[in-house]
Amino acid sequence: MATEPRFTKQGTTPADASAGHTKHPVDEKLPPLKMATTGLQHVAAMYAGVVAPPLIVGAAIGLSPKDLTFLTGACLFTAGLATFLQTLGIWKIGARLPFVNGVTFAGVAPMLAVVASTKDKDDALPVIFGAVIVAGVLGFVAAPFFSKMVRFFPPVVTGTVITLIGISLMPVAFGWMQGPNTQAPDYGSMKNLSLAGITLVVVLLLRRFTTGFVKQIAVLLGLVIGTLIAIPFGVTDFSPVGDADIVGFPTPFHFGAPQFAGAAIVSLCVVMVVSMTESTADMLALGEIVDRPADEKTIAAGLRADTLGSAISPLFNGFMCSAFAQNIGLVAMTKIRSRYVVATGGGFLVLMGLCPMAASLIAVVPRPVLGGAGVVLFGSVAASGIQTLVKAGLEKDNNVLIVAVSLAVGLIPIAAPEFYHAFPENSKIILDSGISTGCVAAVVLNLLFNHIGRGREADDVTSPMESGDAIAEQRTGASAAGVH
């Protein structure tokens, strides 16, 4: 069905851009200063998520402070490499979207299980690295087949999953707002919550009363201002900067050559499936936000980048890599869609991996300050999902049921964290991911109500590409909401 042409910031339609008349905003290269500051903003948004898994796993193994710093730097370095693969791409690898990659938190639980089951703790990391390599290689081979799932993601499914991504990330922001240590006396104190609230207010005021470049880097400015305000409160710790080395390189196989254990490989392969499912949903969400809907080819290329990045990561002592959903919120809020901005962020990650002192500068930002900014970022993702659902045909009872049940299933790990306590431990890898369970529920219910036993009528089923056009058209009239 014909629609009115929708316009990019340059005043041209995506069709014109694809025809070579002008660059799509995703392919724009911004001025150096703007590229650097907005790229750094992406790093600030995802830094805590990258360093948390190596800190948790390293502590469980009992690594020395020096080795723990090395492991954290290695994960930053490999996150940068994976982001390069995803944003810049080579051959058929990389979605070439403003997509940040980093260590997936989904692998923490099975990696801790590997640590617990390994008699000699010195073998724990080599066993983990071996399992990640195998999972990455198998995932790379399976990527083109896995990407065919895109036909099962009409608006009713994508809208539900995008909404779940935003909602599922909210507890992370709320946890950051309370403080870095749940056992600390000041965890959840008025001091921490006030700092989070001040940061949130600063970001909102900057978004409301500034324009242009300042408005676009409101989150980064909010983090800087929040950190400065936190200094008198004694929350800001500058000791990591003084203790860090200036130069450091993640020497390949620093912790030993990879070891291949069957149980660990199976466990991490399950995590890879979960990760690929979430990445597929993330690519669909981001594609709609930047007006370049992710088709089957794009998803296959993006999954190849995820899996190849994961397979390479252990060579430099890193863990499994996956897309970072929180950065989708940053793209939606700032409207800066250039993949080169995110690639610049990937460059910062590589430099942090090579320069521990630089990495420690981001670590100075207090967790409550990060939490205050996180509310805006993660809420923007949920808002994008709601906008997608507006065009999902919710006037039909079947689609209402799909959304209702899928959201309920996806919210179980958030609303009732112990709900699956009686299930086998291995199954919890999937069940404890609300994004994955909600996604599976939405796909299955969509098949049941809109495909099986009935013809594929235009009123009932809309393809992902068609939904992207409709959603983008709707968004042009909703830019006041701050989502694009």
One Martini backbone bead per residue (centre of mass of N, CA, C, O) as a GRO file, in nm:
protein
  484
    1MET     BB    1   0.096   0.035   0.022
    2ALA     BB    2   0.077   0.357  -0.008
    3THR     BB    3   0.287   0.623   0.108
    4GLU     BB    4   0.414   0.874   0.251
    5PRO     BB    5   0.690   1.032   0.249
    6ARG     BB    6   0.973   1.004   0.440
    7PHE     BB    7   1.195   1.199   0.639
    8THR     BB    8   1.493   1.307   0.688
    9LYS     BB    9   1.717   1.538   0.801
   10GLN     BB   10   1.787   1.603   0.484
   11GLY     BB   11   1.507   1.569   0.311
   12THR     BB   12   1.505   1.256   0.256
   13THR     BB   13   1.445   0.957   0.150
   14PRO     BB   14   1.535   0.633   0.188
   15ALA     BB   15   1.519   0.576  -0.113
   16ASP     BB   16   1.720   0.790  -0.194
   17ALA     BB   17   1.952   0.691  -0.022
   18SER     BB   18   1.970   0.404  -0.152
   19ALA     BB   19   2.022   0.542  -0.446
   20GLY     BB   20   2.263   0.773  -0.374
   21HIS     BB   21   2.185   1.080  -0.317
   22THR     BB   22   2.223   1.013  -0.006
   23LYS     BB   23   2.286   0.975   0.314
   24HIS     BB   24   2.220   0.791   0.559
   25PRO     BB   25   2.230   0.850   0.892
   26VAL     BB   26   2.387   0.582   0.949
   27ASP     BB   27   2.632   0.684   0.730
   28GLU     BB   28   2.730   0.912   0.891
   29LYS     BB   29   2.986   1.167   0.938
   30LEU     BB   30   3.084   1.338   1.193
   31PRO     BB   31   3.225   1.552   1.365
   32PRO     BB   32   3.482   1.486   1.571
   33LEU     BB   33   3.367   1.597   1.842
   34LYS     BB   34   3.088   1.465   1.817
   35MET     BB   35   3.189   1.177   1.784
   36ALA     BB   36   3.338   1.156   2.058
   37THR     BB   37   3.112   1.234   2.263
   38THR     BB   38   2.893   1.031   2.164
   39GLY     BB   39   3.070   0.781   2.195
   40LEU     BB   40   3.122   0.815   2.502
   41GLN     BB   41   2.825   0.789   2.581
   42HIS     BB   42   2.804   0.489   2.508
   43VAL     BB   43   3.015   0.391   2.708
   44ALA     BB   44   2.877   0.496   2.967
   45ALA     BB   45   2.611   0.318   2.926
   46MET     BB   46   2.792   0.019   2.915
   47TYR     BB   47   3.023  -0.024   3.119
   48ALA     BB   48   2.895  -0.182   3.358
   49GLY     BB   49   2.810  -0.431   3.178
   50VAL     BB   50   3.106  -0.517   3.103
   51VAL     BB   51   3.250  -0.537   3.400
   52ALA     BB   52   3.073  -0.728   3.571
   53PRO     BB   53   3.138  -1.021   3.480
   54PRO     BB   54   3.450  -1.025   3.541
   55LEU     BB   55   3.419  -0.951   3.840
   56ILE     BB   56   3.247  -1.194   3.926
   57VAL     BB   57   3.420  -1.430   3.815
   58GLY     BB   58   3.694  -1.345   3.932
   59ALA     BB   59   3.602  -1.360   4.230
   60ALA     BB   60   3.523  -1.665   4.228
   61ILE     BB   61   3.821  -1.758   4.162
   62GLY     BB   62   4.044  -1.555   4.299
   63LEU     BB   63   4.169  -1.316   4.184
   64SER     BB   64   4.384  -1.093   4.154
   65PRO     BB   65   4.385  -0.761   4.115
   66LYS     BB   66   4.558  -0.773   3.857
   67ASP     BB   67   4.391  -0.994   3.705
   68LEU     BB   68   4.120  -0.846   3.723
   69THR     BB   69   4.207  -0.604   3.556
   70PHE     BB   70   4.285  -0.765   3.306
   71LEU     BB   71   4.006  -0.893   3.249
   72THR     BB   72   3.853  -0.627   3.217
   73GLY     BB   73   4.026  -0.511   2.985
   74ALA     BB   74   3.971  -0.746   2.787
   75CYS     BB   75   3.661  -0.695   2.765
   76LEU     BB   76   3.687  -0.413   2.646
   77PHE     BB   77   3.853  -0.485   2.397
   78THR     BB   78   3.651  -0.699   2.274
   79ALA     BB   79   3.410  -0.507   2.257
   80GLY     BB   80   3.540  -0.325   2.045
   81LEU     BB   81   3.579  -0.536   1.824
   82ALA     BB   82   3.276  -0.617   1.803
   83THR     BB   83   3.178  -0.331   1.726
   84PHE     BB   84   3.328  -0.312   1.463
   85LEU     BB   85   3.191  -0.551   1.326
   86GLN     BB   86   2.896  -0.432   1.349
   87THR     BB   87   2.936  -0.136   1.220
   88LEU     BB   88   3.143  -0.180   0.974
   89GLY     BB   89   3.230  -0.438   0.861
   90ILE     BB   90   3.271  -0.761   0.686
   91TRP     BB   91   3.135  -0.856   0.436
   92LYS     BB   92   2.879  -1.060   0.603
   93ILE     BB   93   2.967  -0.880   0.856
   94GLY     BB   94   2.741  -0.694   0.997
   95ALA     BB   95   2.475  -0.465   1.033
   96ARG     BB   96   2.542  -0.158   1.008
   97LEU     BB   97   2.475  -0.043   1.296
   98PRO     BB   98   2.418   0.129   1.604
   99PHE     BB   99   2.595  -0.126   1.760
  100VAL     BB  100   2.659  -0.253   2.071
  101ASN     BB  101   2.920  -0.455   2.205
  102GLY     BB  102   2.932  -0.714   2.466
  103VAL     BB  103   2.916  -0.860   2.755
  104THR     BB  104   2.714  -1.110   2.849
  105PHE     BB  105   2.507  -1.179   3.128
  106ALA     BB  106   2.396  -1.468   3.057
  107GLY     BB  107   2.691  -1.613   3.127
  108VAL     BB  108   2.737  -1.602   3.435
  109ALA     BB  109   2.599  -1.851   3.559
  110PRO     BB  110   2.752  -2.077   3.394
  111MET     BB  111   3.037  -1.978   3.476
  112LEU     BB  112   2.998  -2.029   3.778
  113ALA     BB  113   2.947  -2.332   3.743
  114VAL     BB  114   3.227  -2.394   3.633
  115VAL     BB  115   3.385  -2.297   3.875
  116ALA     BB  116   3.249  -2.493   4.085
  117SER     BB  117   3.335  -2.767   3.906
  118THR     BB  118   3.634  -2.681   3.941
  119LYS     BB  119   3.901  -2.787   4.108
  120ASP     BB  120   4.095  -2.609   3.940
  121LYS     BB  121   4.091  -2.270   3.917
  122ASP     BB  122   4.300  -2.240   3.680
  123ASP     BB  123   4.084  -2.391   3.473
  124ALA     BB  124   3.830  -2.215   3.442
  125LEU     BB  125   3.894  -2.016   3.211
  126PRO     BB  126   3.979  -2.220   2.990
  127VAL     BB  127   3.699  -2.359   2.984
  128ILE     BB  128   3.535  -2.110   2.911
  129PHE     BB  129   3.686  -2.035   2.652
  130GLY     BB  130   3.631  -2.299   2.498
  131ALA     BB  131   3.319  -2.276   2.501
  132VAL     BB  132   3.299  -2.002   2.353
  133ILE     BB  133   3.431  -2.083   2.090
  134VAL     BB  134   3.229  -2.304   2.009
  135ALA     BB  135   2.972  -2.130   2.026
  136GLY     BB  136   3.065  -1.921   1.815
  137VAL     BB  137   3.103  -2.109   1.572
  138LEU     BB  138   2.818  -2.233   1.568
  139GLY     BB  139   2.671  -1.958   1.545
  140PHE     BB  140   2.792  -1.873   1.275
  141VAL     BB  141   2.672  -2.109   1.110
  142ALA     BB  142   2.360  -2.050   1.212
  143ALA     BB  143   2.279  -1.754   1.136
  144PRO     BB  144   2.117  -1.781   0.858
  145PHE     BB  145   1.894  -1.963   0.991
  146PHE     BB  146   1.810  -1.783   1.232
  147SER     BB  147   1.721  -1.527   1.056
  148LYS     BB  148   1.444  -1.655   0.948
  149MET     BB  149   1.271  -1.552   1.199
  150VAL     BB  150   1.172  -1.270   1.089
  151ARG     BB  151   0.885  -1.368   0.983
  152PHE     BB  152   0.798  -1.390   1.311
  153PHE     BB  153   0.811  -1.040   1.330
  154PRO     BB  154   0.573  -0.869   1.379
  155PRO     BB  155   0.449  -0.603   1.549
  156VAL     BB  156   0.334  -0.773   1.788
  157VAL     BB  157   0.620  -0.884   1.853
  158THR     BB  158   0.820  -0.645   1.848
  159GLY     BB  159   0.670  -0.466   2.050
  160THR     BB  160   0.687  -0.660   2.289
  161VAL     BB  161   0.998  -0.695   2.297
  162ILE     BB  162   1.082  -0.400   2.321
  163THR     BB  163   0.933  -0.349   2.582
  164LEU     BB  164   1.084  -0.569   2.745
  165ILE     BB  165   1.363  -0.452   2.726
  166GLY     BB  166   1.304  -0.194   2.886
  167ILE     BB  167   1.183  -0.326   3.142
  168SER     BB  168   1.426  -0.523   3.206
  169LEU     BB  169   1.631  -0.275   3.256
  170MET     BB  170   1.521  -0.117   3.502
  171PRO     BB  171   1.643  -0.278   3.746
  172VAL     BB  172   1.928  -0.185   3.686
  173ALA     BB  173   1.884   0.114   3.746
  174PHE     BB  174   1.774   0.075   4.037
  175GLY     BB  175   2.033  -0.056   4.142
  176TRP     BB  176   2.227   0.177   4.083
  177MET     BB  177   2.081   0.394   4.260
  178GLN     BB  178   2.158   0.243   4.541
  179GLY     BB  179   2.430   0.100   4.450
  180PRO     BB  180   2.714  -0.125   4.431
  181ASN     BB  181   2.639  -0.248   4.733
  182THR     BB  182   2.418  -0.450   4.905
  183GLN     BB  183   2.603  -0.456   5.188
  184ALA     BB  184   2.597  -0.169   5.226
  185PRO     BB  185   2.487   0.077   5.440
  186ASP     BB  186   2.412   0.285   5.179
  187TYR     BB  187   2.205   0.112   5.055
  188GLY     BB  188   1.941   0.308   4.954
  189SER     BB  189   1.999   0.581   5.027
  190MET     BB  190   1.935   0.913   5.014
  191LYS     BB  191   2.198   0.986   4.882
  192ASN     BB  192   2.182   0.801   4.633
  193LEU     BB  193   1.895   0.883   4.536
  194SER     BB  194   1.960   1.183   4.501
  195LEU     BB  195   2.176   1.154   4.284
  196ALA     BB  196   1.991   1.018   4.082
  197GLY     BB  197   1.778   1.245   4.071
  198ILE     BB  198   1.964   1.473   3.980
  199THR     BB  199   2.053   1.344   3.715
  200LEU     BB  200   1.774   1.319   3.592
  201VAL     BB  201   1.708   1.621   3.599
  202VAL     BB  202   1.943   1.720   3.426
  203VAL     BB  203   1.869   1.566   3.171
  204LEU     BB  204   1.584   1.688   3.138
  205LEU     BB  205   1.670   1.988   3.124
  206LEU     BB  206   1.855   1.959   2.879
  207ARG     BB  207   1.630   1.849   2.691
  208ARG     BB  208   1.434   2.103   2.729
  209PHE     BB  209   1.654   2.380   2.726
  210THR     BB  210   1.807   2.264   2.484
  211THR     BB  211   2.015   2.247   2.186
  212GLY     BB  212   2.144   2.039   1.982
  213PHE     BB  213   2.434   1.920   2.094
  214VAL     BB  214   2.365   1.941   2.398
  215LYS     BB  215   2.109   1.767   2.380
  216GLN     BB  216   2.252   1.503   2.266
  217ILE     BB  217   2.461   1.508   2.540
  218ALA     BB  218   2.293   1.490   2.809
  219VAL     BB  219   2.394   1.229   2.942
  220LEU     BB  220   2.692   1.299   2.967
  221LEU     BB  221   2.650   1.561   3.127
  222GLY     BB  222   2.498   1.426   3.359
  223LEU     BB  223   2.737   1.249   3.452
  224VAL     BB  224   2.934   1.477   3.511
  225ILE     BB  225   2.760   1.643   3.707
  226GLY     BB  226   2.696   1.411   3.904
  227THR     BB  227   2.991   1.357   3.982
  228LEU     BB  228   3.056   1.638   4.097
  229ILE     BB  229   2.828   1.635   4.313
  230ALA     BB  230   2.942   1.368   4.461
  231ILE     BB  231   3.205   1.456   4.599
  232PRO     BB  232   3.096   1.580   4.876
  233PHE     BB  233   2.962   1.287   4.950
  234GLY     BB  234   3.192   1.055   4.906
  235VAL     BB  235   3.134   0.869   4.634
  236THR     BB  236   3.382   0.948   4.483
  237ASP     BB  237   3.639   0.736   4.331
  238PHE     BB  238   3.993   0.794   4.242
  239SER     BB  239   4.180   0.541   4.291
  240PRO     BB  240   4.179   0.386   4.015
  241VAL     BB  241   4.365   0.590   3.870
  242GLY     BB  242   4.623   0.559   4.053
  243ASP     BB  243   4.640   0.227   4.020
  244ALA     BB  244   4.672   0.242   3.725
  245ASP     BB  245   4.788   0.167   3.432
  246ILE     BB  246   4.881   0.303   3.132
  247VAL     BB  247   4.981   0.022   3.007
  248GLY     BB  248   4.797  -0.253   2.837
  249PHE     BB  249   4.792  -0.597   2.719
  250PRO     BB  250   4.595  -0.866   2.602
  251THR     BB  251   4.735  -1.141   2.628
  252PRO     BB  252   4.731  -1.423   2.484
  253PHE     BB  253   4.653  -1.665   2.697
  254HIS     BB  254   4.709  -1.571   2.998
  255PHE     BB  255   4.535  -1.828   3.145
  256GLY     BB  256   4.555  -2.019   2.908
  257ALA     BB  257   4.465  -2.268   2.731
  258PRO     BB  258   4.210  -2.398   2.595
  259GLN     BB  259   3.933  -2.588   2.718
  260PHE     BB  260   3.727  -2.893   2.646
  261ALA     BB  261   3.409  -2.917   2.791
  262GLY     BB  262   3.107  -3.049   2.754
  263ALA     BB  263   2.924  -2.905   2.966
  264ALA     BB  264   3.021  -2.617   2.901
  265ILE     BB  265   2.943  -2.614   2.603
  266VAL     BB  266   2.640  -2.658   2.633
  267SER     BB  267   2.583  -2.416   2.815
  268LEU     BB  268   2.699  -2.192   2.611
  269CYS     BB  269   2.510  -2.265   2.375
  270VAL     BB  270   2.254  -2.175   2.513
  271VAL     BB  271   2.344  -1.884   2.549
  272MET     BB  272   2.371  -1.828   2.245
  273VAL     BB  273   2.074  -1.857   2.179
  274VAL     BB  274   1.978  -1.634   2.364
  275SER     BB  275   2.152  -1.411   2.239
  276MET     BB  276   2.036  -1.431   1.947
  277THR     BB  277   1.748  -1.363   2.024
  278GLU     BB  278   1.808  -1.080   2.143
  279SER     BB  279   1.952  -0.964   1.893
  280THR     BB  280   1.717  -0.980   1.702
  281ALA     BB  281   1.536  -0.787   1.862
  282ASP     BB  282   1.735  -0.548   1.865
  283MET     BB  283   1.756  -0.508   1.555
  284LEU     BB  284   1.459  -0.448   1.510
  285ALA     BB  285   1.448  -0.203   1.693
  286LEU     BB  286   1.679  -0.032   1.567
  287GLY     BB  287   1.579  -0.029   1.273
  288GLU     BB  288   1.324   0.140   1.340
  289ILE     BB  289   1.458   0.387   1.478
  290VAL     BB  290   1.658   0.442   1.204
  291ASP     BB  291   1.507   0.373   0.932
  292ARG     BB  292   1.634   0.050   0.905
  293PRO     BB  293   1.509  -0.221   0.853
  294ALA     BB  294   1.554  -0.548   0.959
  295ASP     BB  295   1.647  -0.798   0.776
  296GLU     BB  296   1.762  -1.106   0.711
  297LYS     BB  297   2.044  -1.011   0.620
  298THR     BB  298   2.108  -0.827   0.863
  299ILE     BB  299   2.077  -1.039   1.085
  300ALA     BB  300   2.290  -1.235   0.986
  301ALA     BB  301   2.525  -1.031   1.004
  302GLY     BB  302   2.490  -0.967   1.307
  303LEU     BB  303   2.527  -1.260   1.411
  304ARG     BB  304   2.810  -1.295   1.302
  305ALA     BB  305   2.936  -1.076   1.479
  306ASP     BB  306   2.867  -1.193   1.751
  307THR     BB  307   3.000  -1.480   1.710
  308LEU     BB  308   3.282  -1.391   1.621
  309GLY     BB  309   3.341  -1.219   1.868
  310SER     BB  310   3.320  -1.462   2.061
  311ALA     BB  311   3.544  -1.643   1.931
  312ILE     BB  312   3.777  -1.423   1.970
  313SER     BB  313   3.776  -1.324   2.267
  314PRO     BB  314   3.945  -1.557   2.415
  315LEU     BB  315   4.222  -1.484   2.290
  316PHE     BB  316   4.191  -1.203   2.488
  317ASN     BB  317   4.025  -1.284   2.757
  318GLY     BB  318   3.723  -1.308   2.676
  319PHE     BB  319   3.384  -1.304   2.637
  320MET     BB  320   3.078  -1.319   2.548
  321CYS     BB  321   2.906  -1.156   2.284
  322SER     BB  322   2.664  -0.878   2.269
  323ALA     BB  323   2.405  -0.691   2.261
  324PHE     BB  324   2.317  -0.355   2.374
  325ALA     BB  325   2.015  -0.228   2.471
  326GLN     BB  326   2.076   0.051   2.612
  327ASN     BB  327   2.179   0.194   2.341
  328ILE     BB  328   1.907   0.220   2.203
  329GLY     BB  329   1.801   0.445   2.387
  330LEU     BB  330   2.013   0.655   2.301
  331VAL     BB  331   1.930   0.670   2.006
  332ALA     BB  332   1.632   0.748   2.054
  333MET     BB  333   1.692   1.014   2.215
  334THR     BB  334   1.918   1.166   2.027
  335LYS     BB  335   1.901   1.085   1.704
  336ILE     BB  336   2.177   0.941   1.668
  337ARG     BB  337   2.249   0.714   1.381
  338SER     BB  338   2.544   0.673   1.364
  339ARG     BB  339   2.774   0.416   1.332
  340TYR     BB  340   3.039   0.586   1.382
  341VAL     BB  341   2.985   0.657   1.671
  342VAL     BB  342   2.997   0.364   1.778
  343ALA     BB  343   3.277   0.306   1.666
  344THR     BB  344   3.410   0.514   1.847
  345GLY     BB  345   3.333   0.369   2.104
  346GLY     BB  346   3.499   0.118   2.030
  347GLY     BB  347   3.770   0.270   2.041
  348PHE     BB  348   3.756   0.336   2.343
  349LEU     BB  349   3.752   0.041   2.437
  350VAL     BB  350   4.028  -0.034   2.326
  351LEU     BB  351   4.188   0.182   2.482
  352MET     BB  352   4.104   0.078   2.763
  353GLY     BB  353   4.238  -0.201   2.723
  354LEU     BB  354   4.531  -0.052   2.679
  355CYS     BB  355   4.430   0.168   2.916
  356PRO     BB  356   4.354   0.146   3.239
  357MET     BB  357   4.338   0.447   3.315
  358ALA     BB  358   4.106   0.518   3.121
  359ALA     BB  359   3.902   0.314   3.234
  360SER     BB  360   3.894   0.443   3.527
  361LEU     BB  361   3.732   0.702   3.460
  362ILE     BB  362   3.454   0.563   3.433
  363ALA     BB  363   3.463   0.436   3.727
  364VAL     BB  364   3.406   0.710   3.878
  365VAL     BB  365   3.123   0.680   3.826
  366PRO     BB  366   2.862   0.663   4.006
  367ARG     BB  367   2.605   0.448   4.024
  368PRO     BB  368   2.367   0.647   4.080
  369VAL     BB  369   2.424   0.823   3.835
  370LEU     BB  370   2.381   0.599   3.627
  371GLY     BB  371   2.086   0.538   3.710
  372GLY     BB  372   1.956   0.808   3.637
  373ALA     BB  373   2.022   0.778   3.330
  374GLY     BB  374   1.892   0.492   3.283
  375VAL     BB  375   1.594   0.569   3.290
  376VAL     BB  376   1.597   0.710   3.014
  377LEU     BB  377   1.715   0.492   2.835
  378PHE     BB  378   1.517   0.250   2.900
  379GLY     BB  379   1.250   0.404   2.855
  380SER     BB  380   1.295   0.450   2.547
  381VAL     BB  381   1.261   0.158   2.465
  382ALA     BB  382   0.971   0.116   2.565
  383ALA     BB  383   0.850   0.344   2.393
  384SER     BB  384   0.914   0.211   2.120
  385GLY     BB  385   0.733  -0.036   2.167
  386ILE     BB  386   0.465   0.117   2.193
  387GLN     BB  387   0.472   0.238   1.910
  388THR     BB  388   0.458  -0.036   1.768
  389LEU     BB  389   0.181  -0.131   1.896
  390VAL     BB  390   0.001   0.082   1.760
  391LYS     BB  391   0.059  -0.094   1.471
  392ALA     BB  392  -0.057  -0.405   1.567
  393GLY     BB  393  -0.368  -0.451   1.585
  394LEU     BB  394  -0.538  -0.419   1.879
  395GLU     BB  395  -0.841  -0.455   1.778
  396LYS     BB  396  -0.757  -0.746   1.798
  397ASP     BB  397  -0.792  -1.001   2.013
  398ASN     BB  398  -0.549  -1.176   1.942
  399ASN     BB  399  -0.329  -0.953   1.985
  400VAL     BB  400  -0.394  -0.895   2.278
  401LEU     BB  401  -0.319  -1.177   2.380
  402ILE     BB  402  -0.028  -1.182   2.290
  403VAL     BB  403   0.065  -0.940   2.459
  404ALA     BB  404  -0.035  -1.020   2.740
  405VAL     BB  405   0.113  -1.297   2.772
  406SER     BB  406   0.403  -1.214   2.694
  407LEU     BB  407   0.442  -1.002   2.914
  408ALA     BB  408   0.393  -1.190   3.150
  409VAL     BB  409   0.624  -1.388   3.091
  410GLY     BB  410   0.855  -1.166   3.080
  411LEU     BB  411   0.792  -1.062   3.393
  412ILE     BB  412   0.860  -1.289   3.590
  413PRO     BB  413   1.169  -1.236   3.664
  414ILE     BB  414   1.089  -0.955   3.791
  415ALA     BB  415   0.832  -1.010   3.981
  416ALA     BB  416   0.944  -1.338   4.020
  417PRO     BB  417   1.254  -1.455   4.073
  418GLU     BB  418   1.153  -1.752   4.215
  419PHE     BB  419   0.959  -1.907   4.018
  420TYR     BB  420   1.205  -2.122   3.902
  421HIS     BB  421   1.336  -2.287   4.150
  422ALA     BB  422   1.236  -2.597   4.060
  423PHE     BB  423   1.410  -2.591   3.828
  424PRO     BB  424   1.645  -2.661   3.637
  425GLU     BB  425   1.937  -2.498   3.610
  426ASN     BB  426   1.969  -2.493   3.297
  427SER     BB  427   1.682  -2.360   3.236
  428LYS     BB  428   1.741  -2.076   3.370
  429ILE     BB  429   1.896  -1.943   3.143
  430ILE     BB  430   1.618  -1.886   2.997
  431LEU     BB  431   1.392  -1.818   3.213
  432ASP     BB  432   1.560  -1.558   3.335
  433SER     BB  433   1.483  -1.439   3.047
  434GLY     BB  434   1.239  -1.228   2.957
  435ILE     BB  435   1.306  -1.177   2.662
  436SER     BB  436   1.309  -1.471   2.565
  437THR     BB  437   1.033  -1.573   2.672
  438GLY     BB  438   0.863  -1.348   2.541
  439CYS     BB  439   0.950  -1.405   2.252
  440VAL     BB  440   0.856  -1.697   2.231
  441ALA     BB  441   0.561  -1.644   2.304
  442ALA     BB  442   0.497  -1.447   2.071
  443VAL     BB  443   0.565  -1.638   1.836
  444VAL     BB  444   0.375  -1.874   1.910
  445LEU     BB  445   0.108  -1.710   1.927
  446ASN     BB  446   0.119  -1.601   1.639
  447LEU     BB  447   0.103  -1.876   1.504
  448LEU     BB  448  -0.164  -1.969   1.633
  449PHE     BB  449  -0.350  -1.706   1.552
  450ASN     BB  450  -0.210  -1.616   1.243
  451HIS     BB  451  -0.145  -1.913   1.094
  452ILE     BB  452  -0.270  -2.159   1.204
  453GLY     BB  453  -0.551  -2.256   1.015
  454ARG     BB  454  -0.487  -2.000   0.821
  455GLY     BB  455  -0.477  -1.748   0.632
  456ARG     BB  456  -0.266  -1.490   0.498
  457GLU     BB  457  -0.377  -1.207   0.588
  458ALA     BB  458  -0.331  -0.872   0.582
  459ASP     BB  459  -0.485  -0.813   0.857
  460ASP     BB  460  -0.310  -1.027   1.035
  461VAL     BB  461  -0.031  -1.002   0.864
  462THR     BB  462   0.288  -0.847   0.904
  463SER     BB  463   0.567  -0.759   0.790
  464PRO     BB  464   0.859  -0.627   0.895
  465MET     BB  465   0.888  -0.424   0.660
  466GLU     BB  466   0.604  -0.302   0.677
  467SER     BB  467   0.623  -0.218   0.973
  468GLY     BB  468   0.854  -0.018   0.939
  469ASP     BB  469   0.700   0.184   0.763
  470ALA     BB  470   0.465   0.244   0.957
  471ILE     BB  471   0.630   0.330   1.203
  472ALA     BB  472   0.791   0.558   1.072
  473GLU     BB  473   0.546   0.725   0.995
  474GLN     BB  474   0.440   0.760   1.286
  475ARG     BB  475   0.703   0.898   1.404
  476THR     BB  476   0.686   1.174   1.250
  477GLY     BB  477   0.433   1.249   1.458
  478ALA     BB  478   0.628   1.169   1.741
  479SER     BB  479   0.891   1.348   1.806
  480ALA     BB  480   0.803   1.485   2.077
  481ALA     BB  481   0.874   1.217   2.246
  482GLY     BB  482   1.190   1.139   2.160
  483VAL     BB  483   1.130   0.930   1.925
  484HIS     BB  484   1.307   0.784   1.611
   0.00000   0.00000   0.00000
